[in-house]
Amino acid sequence: MLLQETKKYVNDVLLPDYMDGYNDAIDIAMDVLDNIDFFGDGNGLSRLTRLARNIAANRKEFNDYVVKEFQDVEEK
């Protein structure tokens, strides 16, 4: 289950920063997940935050939520 913190991040940070007319919702979600996979290898220099762990643990729900919110913003 996505935390409210994760949903707030999508709406307040992720979509405003990445909706530039070139990215679609899936590209945005996949970029975030790729970054989590890259930095989340568990080495001592990079530890996942609670937000990143929540996204990683709920990949499908995160993708679906980003797509839904992206569409909602486009319709406004």
N, C-alpha and C positions, 0 to 999 in steps of 0.2 A: 504494500500500500504506500502510495506516495505521501510523504509528510507535507503538511501545510507549508513548511519552509521551502520545500522543493517547488511546489506550485507557485509560491510567491516569487521565487527566483526565476521561474520560466516567464511569468507575466511582467515582472518589474525590471529584470536584467537581460535575460537571454533573448527574448523576442525583440525588445527595443534595440539591442545592440546588433543583432544579426539579420533583422528584416530590412535588407538594403535593396531589394528589388532583384537581386541575383540569386539568393538562396531560397530554397523551398523548405518546408517544414521537416521533411525527412533528412535533408542535408544538414540542417541545424542540429537535429537530434543525434544523427550519426557522428557529427563532429565532436559533440560533447562526449558521447560514449567512447569514441576513439581516444580522446584525450584521457579519459578515466582509465581506459585499458593501458595506455602508454605509461602514465604516471603512477598507476596503482599496482606496480609490480612488487611493492612491499619493501623496497630498499630503504635504508635509513634516511635518505635525503628527501624522499617524497612519500608522505602518508596521506591517505584519502581522508577528506573531511567527512563529517556526518552527512552533509548534503550529497557528496559524491558517492558515498556508500549507499545511500538511499536510492539514488538514480541507478547505480549498478545492480542493485538487488531487485529493481523493478523496471527492467529495460523495456518490456512491452508496454507497460502502463505509461512509462515516461514518453515513449514514442507516440502513443495514442494521445496523450495529453498535449504534447507539443503540437501535433497536427491539429487537434481540436481548437486549441487556443490561437494558433496561426490563422486558421480559417475564420475564427470569430473576429480577429483583428482586421483581416482583409475585408470582411463584410461591413465594417463600420465606416 
